[in-house]
Amino acid sequence: MSDVDTIHIDLDLVGNPSVEPAAPSFIQREARSRVLSALARPIDEPRDGVEDGNRPLTLNVLRGRRHDAILVSARRGEGKTTFLASILNTVQHGDYQKLLTGNSNANSSPPQLYSLGLIDPTLIETKQNIVIVVIDRIRIATEHGRRRSGRSDEYVIVASALRKLAQGLSLLDGIGEGLDATKDWLDPDFVLDRGLEDASAAHDFERRFRDFVRAAARYLDVNAFVLAIDDVDTWFERGWPVLEALRKYLVTPQLRIILSGDLNLYALLVRRQQWGQMGEAFLRAEQMREVAEPGTSLIRKIGSMVEALQDQYLVKVAPPENRIDLKPLSYYDEIGEIQLSAKRLNSPIHLRIFLKRLSDRVLGVRYQPDLELVSRQLLQMPTRSVLQILAGAVDVCGDNQPSNDAFSTAENALRHVAWTALMSVGLDIEKTRNSAPNAIIGVLGEWLTQSKLWTSLARLHPDAVDADNRNLVALYLTAVLNGVFRASPGRSVDYLLRIAVIREKIDRGEIMAAASDGMPRLFAHLAAGTVESSLQFVSRLAAWEVTEGGREGIRRTISQIRLSGASVPLTRVRERNAATKELYGLEYDGKQALPRDLFRGLKDRVESDQAQVLSTLSPPLRGYHASLLKAGWGYDSRRGKEAGFQVYFINGVEDLAERLDRNSGLVARIPMHRIVSGQAAESGNYSFLRLLSTVGELIDVISAPASDRLNQVARILKSSSQVRSYPTPVAAHETRSEDPADFDDEDEVGADKDRDPFASHSGWRVEDILVDWVNEHATRRALRPLAPVTLSRMWTRFTYSFQNMRDELAHGKTRYLGVLMHRTVIAFLHSVGYEALRAANIDTRRSLANNPVTSGAVFARLLDEVYSSEGKAEFLETPEFAFFDLIFSCPLWAYFLARDEAQEVAVPRPQEPNDSIFQHYASRLDSFWQDGDASFAETHLRSPKAENSAVFAGLYFALNTVQLQGQSDQDGRVGTSLAALGRSGVRRRVVRISGNDVDPQS
């Protein structure tokens, strides 16, 4: 961009652009320079010679006959018409000579040019020939010159040339009846007197046209006429005659033609005509011959010949050296500077800064590679489209805080630009306009399923290489979702659970997105097109997955650990051998039976005896039994004649929740639900996704009035802690489960125990701290949404972490429900934290990219970087930190996190990650929990006997006594020490319990 330094675009003038090429807002400066240079080439009058005694002039070959049209090629919306108008305006006022000054490729003495204006063939009447329009414009120009100059004598030459030309007009399509169409040709006198003369005039039409143009140019004292023909490529019936006129007649060097259009459409136009000339009957015959005798027809050669004809035709009509492309804004942004201005902007803004603000505020995109991608995709759109988007975002991208109306205007601009693209992918546009926050995710899921676009568009990332429509759709829907997230921040979690979850399953091949029945059946089962909460969605997803991934007709369920939930016993544990083997490595009875009697009366033994017994248990179980002994539990059955089993050694998840204090019971029930198989059997499922869904609903309370937040939090906990049944696909056809939205308040366990002494020793409710958490974040700056692609990356990382973490759970060491939930929470929080750091463009240590599979050490290091005094201070001011901190500081995690290393592993790991993680977490809670004390998340388990309640730090140890069902690989060494001790009796030894070395003599 050598002729100017900066392009200034006034966004207030979008839709009414200036046609002044010298204006600072003119964009296509390089193309303008090339067009003017082409027009300024030396122009010589055609000299066709004079008639001599040997030959008639009409039979001589025309000299200087060349096709010299200039083709301005660009996509629709690139500003071709505006560009042509500006070029003609330059010619009209003579400014092209000034603009050519200093151009090394231009003629030092530019020719005198006369503009004939702009012709749009689509606006010409059907019976009107383009050549007639050209002749008429030249006639109008000379008539005007005659009236202004009074040179009537010289005009006689022009009029004579026009009269001679008029004799041959019958040659043109749509003019007269043709040369031999009348009965007069049957009259010999007519043939000799006039017929042959008219025929000669018609066949000599091109020469006479050249003479007329030459005479007119001389009369007006110009070297050539300039005529622009717009949109030749948009209508075949009008475009083809124009191209033929250029090829046959409009070839004088004194008539400079500028065509505009899309070269690809020109190629289609010519290709269609060449195939049409072959004749339908001929092509059909050749195709039939190819079928009957393969290899003998000419059909393939015909295709090659058509391509050759197509190329050569375009080369002739629009020579390659005269083809000039209009570049997108991205080109001029790369080679120079573009400034945007508007009355509502305090001062001009650099295009890059404007795009950065648009991406941040409208799309939630701040990660630098994504920002560059969005900017590139926007600037590569047709210029008209991108300017409309920029003009619509003026109020959002200014220096002031944008209003809701400003966001709405920006979204509307995107929608209208993307309208055709949205229709092309089958999206109901009206459903995305002002959509209710609880409806838009369902609309997207239903559309992605029907259009089979889960793989390419679920992340709403404009990364398609050759799909402008899809990129535009992705940008628009990103803006829509950001508007929803802005008004209802918890819907970000809805996106994770209802869109990201499904896309990951498709990526992993667990669901076939392209299958004609797979996704529709799944979404019908999930009731995905409704406004139900994500809690219902993920619960139904679990019911789908337990039948071998939703295989049709499967009546039984497969117990397993899945992301959608772990299979667990509900109430009474019936498969006692399997449960005991899974938890303790021993059998319920038999030679390798669990020595339950070893624990009877152990509470009355010296501490060293207790320590010796507890040392034979894995750390996740050791803490449970240590708390029971500390509370004075005697392990007696109801009859008191033998050791008890359930509650003491193993629990069903529902039965366990019934025995917990009110707060812990509420939280413990959130991940819990039943699944009904096609055999009408109920099984239990414990789902982190249900817990996360509840967190999302609680986040939404931020938008509620402060006076109503406690009521909303209580309602959410009450609803999500209902233990409901969800049928598998087969069972759904045979039984009808209870409507999750229809329940009796009296059915809720503990609903009437809000201030029960057993609820908590300090009288507080879990709702209280949740409200304090909501208030803490509500008083900060409004949450700025994260882009869907950032949320998708968080979920992708979490999915991989969960799979690897699940596979690393070891029987007898870490394969326990409490450990599973603890590690799942850490894996999720680390995924959110790491991707938030990346999205905020924060440099981090490479080791933080690792996932916490067997240890939370990498997450502990991440928390050190974020929250320590030497941490990433710049991160604390970003929307990404606000999102992570909101998720991380949720009080519900306290019930599932292990507090120290000794609770999870026998030998503490370097830097003791569990201790570090919980210290960071507790510090965050202390910052807003006004009534905080050591009893927060303290869990009380009621004894079957009249004994004190056992007290735990959260649900971690209690959940470890719930069997993870369906696990087949077991370590035969697990439980051998306990079994041996049961046979030999208690010996003295030193053991580490809950982080403390216990001396048996003390």
N, C-alpha and C positions, 0 to 999 in steps of 0.2 A: 504494500500500500504506500507507494512512493509519492503520490500526488497530494496526500493529506495525512495528517498525523492522527486525528481523532474523528470518529463518527459520533455525532450527537443525535440521539433518537428521542423525540418528544412523545411520550406515551399518551399524552392527551390528544394527539393527532392520529392515533392508530385508527384505521378505517377511513381516514381522509388524508392520505399521504401527499407530500409535496412532490410536484413533477419537475421541480427545478434541479437539474443535475448538479449545479454548483452549490446547492444547499448543503449545509453541514450534516443534515439528516439523511442524505443520499447514501445508500448502502452499497449497491453493486458498482463500485467505482472501477474495479479492474475490468469488469465486463463492458462498462461504458467506454473505457479507453480502447478496448479492442474493437468495439463496434464502430466508433468514430474513426479509428485508424483504417478500418476496412472501407468505410465510406469515403475516406479522403485519398484513396488510391487514385493515381492519374486516370483521367477519363478522356478517351478519344472518341470523337464522333465516328460512327460507322460510315465507312466510305465504300459504297457498293459499286462504284464505277459509273460510267455513262454508256449509253447505248451507242455502239459503233455500226459500221456498215456490215460487219461480218456476222454479229450475233445480237439477238434481242436481249435486253437487260434482264427481263423476267426469267430467262433461262440460265442466268449466271449464278454461281454459288455465292451465297451471302458471306461476306467477310466479317470477321470479328464477332462471330456468333458463339457466345459462350454463356454457360449457366453460372451466374455469379450471385445467387441469392445468399443472404446471411441468415443463418438459423440461430435464434436465441432459444436454447433448450433448457428447460427446467421443469420440475414437478408442478403439479397444481398447487396454487397457493404460494408460490415462490416470488410473486410480484412481477410476472412477465408483462402484464398490461400496463402497470405503472412504469415499468422500465421503458417500454416502447414509447409511452406518452412523453416521458422525460427526454428521450432521444429526439423525438420529433419536435418537442418544444425547443430543444437546443438548436436544431436545424432551422426551425422557423425564425428564431431570433438571431441566428448567426453566431451563437455563443460557442459552437463546436470548434471554431477556429481558435478561440482563447484556450479552450480546454486541451487542445492538441499542442499548444505551445510547450516545448520542453519534452515532448514525447519523441523518443529517438526513432520509433517505428512509423511515425506519421510523415506525410508529405510536407515538405517545407513550404509549399504554396498550395494550401488546401483548395479544392475546387469549390465553385459556387453551387450550392445545393438548394433545392426547392421542395418543401414538404408537401406531400399530397394527403397527409393525414393517416388515420388508422382505419382499417377495414376489418370487420368481424364477419367472416363468411356465414356464421350461424344466424346473423341478423339480416342477411340478404334474402329477398323473396326467392321462392323455389324456381320461378321462371326467369330469374335475372342471372346473367352470366357475369363472372368476375371480370372478364376482359372489358365488358361494356362499362362496368363501374370504374375501371381504371381510365378508360378513354374519356368518360364523362368528367372525371376529376381533373384531367389535363385540360379538357375543354373549358371547365369552369375557371381554372387558373388563367388561361389565355384570355378569356372573355373579360375577366377582372382586370388583367393587365391592359387590355385595349381600352376599357372604360377609364382607367386611371391615367394612361399615357396619351391616349388619342392617336396612337400610331395605327390608324386604320389601313393605310396603304400596305404596310408590312404584314398586317394581319391576313391579307388576302392569301398569302402563301400557306398560312396555317389552315385557313378555311378550305383551301383547295386540297390540301393533304387530307383533311378530315373527310371531305366529300368523297375522295377516291377510296379512302379506307371504308367508308360506309357501304360502298358497293359490295364488299366482301363479307359483311357481317352475317349473311345468311349461312356462312360456313359454321358459325358457332352454335353450340347446343342451345336450344330454347329460343333461337332467333329465326323468324320466318318459317317457311315450309320446307326448306331444303332446296338444293340445286335442281333436282329433277322431279319434284313432287307435284307439279301442276300439269294440267293438260296442254298448256301453251307449248310445251316441248314437242307436241305432236305437229305443231305448225312450223314448216320450214322457214318461213319468213321471220318468225320470232327467234328461231335458233340462230339465223344469220345476223339479224339486226341487233338483238340484245342478249339472247341466251348465252352465247359463247363468251360475250364480253363480261357478263356477270360471273360466269364460271371462272374466267381468268382472274377476275378481281378476288374471288374467294380463295383460289389456290395461291394467289400472290399476296394473301392477307398479311403474312409476317413482314414482307418487305415494306408494304404500305404502312403498317403499324410503326416500323422503324422510322420511316420518312416523317410520319406525323409527329412522333416524339422528338425527332431532330429539329423539325420546324418549330415546334412549341418551345423547346429549350433555347433556340436562337432568339426567338421573339422575346422571351422573358430574360434573356442575358444570363442564363445559368448553364452549368455544365451537365447537370443531371437532376432528375426527380427522385425523391425518396418516398417510398410507400411502405407502410407497415401493415402486415396481415396477421391478425391475432387469432388464436384458437383454431387453427386449421385442423388440428388433430382430434378435436372433441366430437365431431359429427361426421361420419364417413360420407354420407350422401352429399355434404357440402364441401368436405375437405378434399376429396379426390379430384373434382373438377378444378380446384385451385392448383393442385400439384400438376395436373395435366396442362393447364394454361401456362404455368411456369416453364414446363418442359417444351411446349410447342411454340408459344408466341412471345412471352414476356422475357425475351433474351437480349434485348438491346442494352448495351453498356450505359446508356443514358437513363435507364430506369433501374434504380437500386432498390431491390426488394428486401425487406427484413421480415422473415417469418418468425413466429414464436410458437412454442409447443413443447411437448415432451417427446424426445427422440424415440423412446420406446413405443409411444403411441403411434408416431409416424411409421415406425417399422411394421406395427400391426396393420395399419391402414393399407400400406403398400402390399404386405403379404396377403391380406384378404383379397385384394384386387387381382393379384397374380394367380392365386388359386382359382378365383372365379373365372378367369380367362381360359382355364383349362377345360371348363365345361363339366357340368354335373354328370351327364350321360357318359362322357369319356372316362372320368374318374371312377364311376361305378363299374364300368366294364373292366377296367384294369384291376380293380379290387376283387371282382369276381374271378378274374383269370388267376390272380395270385392265390386265391383260395383253392381253385381247382388244380392249378399247376404251379406250385410254389417255385419262385425264382424265375419265372418266365415273363412276368408282367413288368411294366415300366414304373410302377407306383413309387418305388424307392428313388429311382432316377428323377422322377418328376419332383419329389420333395427337394432333392439337391438342386435341381434347376430353379425351382421357385426361390430358394434361398439366395442363389446367385443373382437372379433377376431382382430380387428385393434389394440386395446390397448395392448393385450397380445403379438401380433407379435412384436410390437415395444419394449415392455419390454424385450422380449427374445433377439432380435438382438442388441439393445442398452440399456442395463440396466440403470435405472434411476441414480444409483450412479456413472455411467460413463458419464453422460451427462454434458457437460461444456458449458456455455454460454459466448460468447464474448460480453462484455459490451460496450455501446456507450461511447463517450467522456464525456458525462455528468457525468457518474459514477466516472471516474477518476478525473474529475474536482472537484467533491464534497469531495473526500477523500484525495486529494493531490494537488500538484501544477503542472501546465503545462506552460512551457515557449515556446514561438514561436520565431523563428529566420529566417532571410533571408538576403541575401547580401544587399538588398535595404533598410534594416532597420538599423538604427544607432546602435542599441543594442537590445538584446532579450526583448520581451514584454510579460508580463503575459497574459495568454489567456483571462482573464476577462477584462483586460484593452483593449485588441485588439477587443473583442466583443462589448465593450461599444463604441469604436470609430466607428466600423462598423455600429452599430445601429444608432448612431448619424449622421454620415456623409453620409451613403448610404441610410438609411431608414428614417431618420428624427425622430427616436424614442429616447426620452430622459427621459420620465416619468418612474420612477424606476420600478413599477410593470410591465409595458410594456417591459422595457429593460430586466427584468428577464425572462419574457415570451419568448421574441425573442431569448435570449441566450439559454434557455432551449430547445426551438424547434430546433434551429440550432444544438446544441450538441447532441440531440436525433436522429438526422438523421444518416443514415449509415456513418461510419467513412470516407469512400472514398469520399462521397458527401460533407461532411462538410469541409474536408481538401481542396477540390477543391475550395470551396467558400472562405475559408480563404486565400488560395494562390492567388486567383484573387483579393483580397482586400488589398494586401500588400502595394501597393503604396498609397492607400487611408488612411490606418491606421497608417502610419508612423508619424514622428514628423513634417514633412514639410507640407506646404499647398498643398492639392491635386490638380492636374491638371484635366482638362476635360477628358484627355485620361485615367487618373487613375480611375475616376468615370465610364467611359465607360467600362474599363476592369472588374471592379467589377460587373457591371450590366451584362456583357456578361457571367461571371462565373455563376452567379445566373441563367441566362436564360438556359444555357446548362445543369446545374444540374436539373433544373425544367422542361426540355423539355418534358419528358413523362407525367409529371403531367399536364402541360399546354394542351397537346393534349387530355388528358383524360377528361378534363372539357370543351373541344370544343372551346378553344381559338385559333384564328389564330395568330400564333407566329410572323409571318412576319409583321403583323400590329402593333405589339408592339416594333419592332426593329427600332430605330431611327425615331420614329413616330413624325409627326409635332405636336407642342404644341396645335394647335387648332383642332387636329383630335383625340388625344388619349382619351379624355373624351367621345366622341361619340362612339369610338371603345369599350370602357368598358361598356357603357350603352347598346349598341346593344348586346354584348356578354352576359351580365347579364340577359337580357331579354330572349334571345334564349335558354340559358342554365338553366333558372329559378333558378338562384343563388343569387338573390337580398338579400334575408334574411341572407344568410350565408357568402357572400363574398363582399358585397358592401362596408363594412368598411375596407376591406383588412387587417383584424386583424387576426393573426395566432393563434386563440383561439379554434380551433376545437380539441376535445378530441381524436377522433379516425379517423382522416382524414389527414394523412401525405401529400397527394396530395394537399388538399385545403390549408394547412398551407404553403406549398412550393410555391403554386401559389400566395397566399397573400403576401409573402415576396418578390417575384420577381416583382409583379405589384406595390408594395410599392416603390421598388427601381426605377422602370420605372417612376412613377409619381413624385418621388422626383427629378429625372433628369429633368423632364418637368418643375416642379416648380422652379428649380434652374435657368433654362434658361429663364423662362417666369413666374415670381412670381404671376402675376394676375390669373394664371390658378388654383391657390388654391381656389379662389372664384368660378371659373367654377365648380370645384369639389363639392363645397357646393351646388350650384344651380342646377346641372344636375345629381348628384349622391346622395348626402345626402338628398336633398329634397324628391326624389322619395322613398328612403329607409324608411324615416320617415313615409311617407304616407302608405307604405306597413305595417310597424310595427303597425300603428294605425288602420289598417283594411280599410283604405280609398281606397286602390287599392289591388286587389287580385293578388299577384305575380305568383301564381301557375295556375291561370285560363288560359285556352288555348287561349282565345281571348282578355282578359282584357289588359294585358301589351303590347302585339303586337299592338293592336288598339291604345293604348295610345301613343306608341312610333312612330307609323306611323303618328299620328296627330301632334306630337311634332317635326317631322322631326329630330329625335334624332340621326340618323345615318349620319347627314351632319356636315359640319364644320361651321355652322352658330353660331353666338354669343349666349351667355346665355341670352341676352336680348330678342331674338326671342323665345328661349326655354321657359322662364318663362311667356312670353306673351301668347304663345299658351297654356301653362298649365292653365292659368287663363281662357282662352276660353273653355277649356275642363271642368274645375270644375264648371262653372256656369250652366252646364246642368246636375245637380244632380250627379256630379262626373263622367261625361262622359257616362251616361246611353244612350244606343243605341236608336236612333230614337227620342230623346227628342228635340223638336223644340224651346221651350220657355227657357228662362234663369231665374235663381233664384238669386235675389239680396241678398247679404249677405257680411259680413266681413270675409274674408279668408286670409290665409297667402299669397296666390297668388295675393291678391288685394281686395280692398273694392269697392263695387258698388256705383257709384256716378253719378249725372247728368252731361251731357256734356256741353251743351251751354244754351239754353233757358230752364228754369225750367217750365215744363208743369204741373206736379202734385203739384200745389202750396199749397194745403191744407196739403198734406202729408209732404212736405218739411218744411213748417212753423211749423207744429206740432212737427216734429223731432227736429228742432233747437230751437224753442222758447216755445214749449208746447202749442201753440195757433193755431187757424185756420187762413186761409188767409182772410176769410170773415165770417160773421155770428155773433152770440151772443158773442162767445169767440174769436173774431178776434184780430189779432195783431194790437195794436194801433199805426199804422205807423205815423199818423198825430202828435202824441206826439213828434216825432223827428223833424218835420218840423219847421224850424226856431229856433231850440234849440241852434244852434251855436251862436245866438244873445242873448241868455238868460244868466243870471249870472251863475257863475261857480257852485253855490250851486244847482241851478235848474238842471244843467247838471248832477251833481253828484247824485241827487235824482233819475233821470231817469236811469242812468247807474247802480245804485245799485240794480235795479230789474233784471239785467242780470247776467248770470253766468260768472265767471272770463274769460273763454275762448272766450266769445263773447264781454265782456265788453271792453277788450282792443281794439277790432276792431272798435267799435263805438266811443271809446274815441279818436282814431287816426283820424277818419272821422271828428269828431267835431273840433278837434284841427286844422285840415286843412281847416276848414270853409265850410264843405259840408252842403248844406241846405236841403238835402233829397227830393228835388222836382223831380217829374216825368218830362218827356220830355215836356209834355204839360203845366206843372207848375200849374195845378189845384188841384193836390192831391200829396200825398207822393209817391215817387218811391218805387219799391220793389226789383227788381233784381239789383245787385251790392251793394245796400244799406243794404239789410237785408239777402240776400241769393245769392249764385253764382253757376253757372255751372263751372266745373273745366276748360274746354277749354276757356270759355268766360273770366274767371278770369285771366288765363295766358295771354290772348291777351291784358289785361289792365295793365300788370305789366311792369316794366322797363326791359330792354333787358337781364340783368344778371339774375334777378329773374325769368323772363319768361322762359329762357333756363332751369334753374334748376327745375322750377315747372312742366315743360313738361316731364321731364325724367321719373317719375313714371306713366305717363298718357298714356293710350291707349284705343282704342275702341274695343268692342266685337260685332260681327255681329251674330245674332241668326238665327235659321232656318226659322224664320218668316221675315227675312230680316230687322229686327229692330236693330238699333245700341244703345248700352248702354256704359256707361263709366266705366273704372276700374282704380283705383289708387293703384299702387303696389310698396311696399318697395323692392320687389325682383328685379324690374327693376332698382331702384336706386342702389342697391347693385351690380348688374351686371355692371353698369357703373363705379362704384368704382373699380371693378376688372379690367376692361379694362384700366382705368387710372393707376392702379398699374403697369400694363405691360409696361407702357411708361418708367419706370425706366431703362429697358434694352435697350432703344433706345439711339442713339447718342444725346448728349446735344443740338446740333444744330437743331435737328429735333423734339424735345419734344413739342415745342409750336404748331407746325403744327399738330402733332398727337393728342394732347389734344383738339385742336379746332375741328379736324375731329370727335373725339369720341363724344364730346358734340353736335355737329351738327347732327350726326346720331342718337344718343340716345334721342334727344329732338324732333324727328319727331313723330307726333301723328299718329299712323297707326292703321289700322283695322285688327283684327284677327278673323276668323270665328270659330264658334263652330263646332263640328264634323259633324253635319247635314248640316250646312251651307257650310262647306268646299266641300261637294259633289255637292252643287247647285250653288255656286258662287265661284269666284276666287278672293281672296284679292290681293291687290297690293303687288308686290314683295318688301320686306323690303330693299333689297339691291339696288333697282332701283328707284331713285327718282330724281326729278329736283331740282337743287340747288336753283332756284328762288322760289321754293315753301316754303322754310323755312321762317317762320315768324321771322323777325328781322335779317335775314342774312346780310342785307345791312346796319345794324345800329350799326356796331362795335364801332363807336365813336360818336354815337348820343348823344346829351346832355341829353336826357331822360334816356340813358343807365345807367349812374351813375354820380353823381355830381362831383366826382373826376376824371372821365374819365378812370378809370381802368375797365378791363374786368375780369370776373370770371376765364377765362383761365389763367390770370397772376398769381393769387394766387395758382391755381392748379399746374402750372409749378414750382412755388417756392416750393410747397410741394413735388413734384416729385424729384426736385433737392436736397432737404434736405435729402431725404432717399437714393438717388443714390450716394451721396458722402460718406455715411457711409460704413461699411463693407458689403460685399455682403450678401444679405438675405439668410439665411440657412433655407431650407424648414421644414415645420411641417409635421409629418406623417399623412396620411389620417385618421387614427383612431382618432387623436387629433382633426382634422377638423370635423369629424363626431360627436364627443362629444360636440363640440361647437354648432353644428346645432341642436342636440338633445335637449340640454339645452334651446336654443333659441326657439325651437318649443313649448316646454312645457310652457316657459315664455309667449310666444305670446298668446297661447290659454287661459291661465289663465288671462292674462292682458285684452284680448278682452272680456272675460266673465264678467270682473269687471267694464267695462265701463258703467257708469250710465247715463241714459237719463236726459238731462237738467243740468248735472254737468260736465261730462267728455266725453260723447259720441259724440265727434266731430272729424273731419278728422285731424285737426292740432294736437289735443291731441293724437290721434291714432298714427300718424307718430312720434311724439315726444317720446312717450312711446315705440314704436317699435324700434326706434334707440337706446334708452337706454337699452332695453332688449337685443338687439343684441350685443352692445358693452360690456355689462356686461358678457354675455355668452362667448365672445371671451376672455375677460380679465381674468375671473375666470378660465376657462379651460387652458389658457396660463400659469397662475400661477401654476396650478396643474401639467401640462406637464413639467414645469421647476423644479418640486420637491420643490416648495416654501411652507413653512408652513404658513397657513393663519388662521384667525379667523373662527370658525365654522359658524358664522352668515353670512359670505360672500357667503356661499353655497346657501343661499336663493336667490330667483329670484325677480327682481323689477317688481312687479305686479301693485300695486296702487301707488307706490312711488319709486323714484330713490335713496332712502336713502342708500340702500345696495351698489349701484354702486358708490355713492359718497364716501362711506367708502373704497371701493376697490381702487378708484383713490387716496385717501389719503395715502393708504399703498404703492401704486406704485410710486407716484410722490413726496410725501412730503420728507423733509430732513431726517425724521426718518423712511422713508419707506424701502422697500426691496431692499437694494443696490445690493445684489447678483442677483436679478432678472433683473436689468438693463443691465447686461452683457450677457443675454441669447438670443438665437434666438426667443424664445417665446415672450420676451418683444419687440423685434424689430418688430415682426409681429403685436402684439397688438398696439404698438405705431403708426405703419404705418396706421392701420385701424382707430384708434381713432383720429388721427390728420388730417384726410381728411377734407378739407374745406367745402365740400358739406353738412356736418351735421349741420353747422351753420344756414342753412336756415330752418331747421326743429326742432331744439331744442328750448324749452322755456327757456327764460333767467333768470327768477326768479319765486318764489313761487306764487306771485300774478297773474301771467299769467295763472296758472292752477287751483289753489284751492282758496277758500274764506278765509280759516284760514291757515296760514303758518304751515308747518309740522316741527317737531324738526330738528334742524341742517340745515333747509332750503336747502334740497338736490338739487333743481334746480339751486339755486345760486352757490352752491359749485361745481356742475358738470360743469357749464358753465365757472366758473373761471378757473378750471383746463384746460378746453378745450381752452379757449382764451389764456391762458398762453402758451400752446403748439403752437398755431398759431403765437403768437407774436415772437416766437423764429426763425421763418423762413420767415414770411410775412414782407418783407422789407418796403413796402409802406403801412403798416397797419395803420388804423385809426378807429375811431368810426363808420365809415360808412360801414365797411365791412358787407356783407350780408344784408345791408339795402334795404328794399323792398319799392318800390314806386308804388302806385295804382292810375291809371289815373281816374279822375272823369268823369261821363257822361256829366257834365256841364263844363263850363269854370271856374273851380275852381282849387285850388292848389291840387297837388297830395297828397294823404294820405301816410304817412311814417310809416313803421313798422320795427321792429327788426326781420328780416327774414320772412318766409312765414307762421309762426305758426298761427297768428291771421287771416290772409286772408283765410287759408285752413279751419279754423273752421266755415266759413260761407258756406261751401260746404256740402250738405246733405249726410249723410251715409244712403244709401237706404236699404230697406228690414228689418229694425228693427221694431219689432212688440210690444215689451214690453215698455210701456211708463208710466211715472209718471204723474198722473193727477194734481198734485200740481204745476208742472213746469209752469211758466208763469202767475200764478195767481196774483202775486204782480204787474207785468207789466200791466196786464189787469185792475186791480183795480186802478192803477195810471192813466191809460188812461181814466177811467170813472170819477175819482175824481179830477184829476189835480195834479200839482206838489206841493209837500210839501218840507219843508226844513229839512235836516238831514245830518249827517256826514257819509261819506263812504270812504272806503279804495280803492284807484284806483292805480293800478300798483305799489303797495308797499308803497304808500304815503297816510297818513291821510289828507283828504281835508276838511278844515273848510268852511262850506257854507257862513260864514260871511266874509271870507277873499277875 
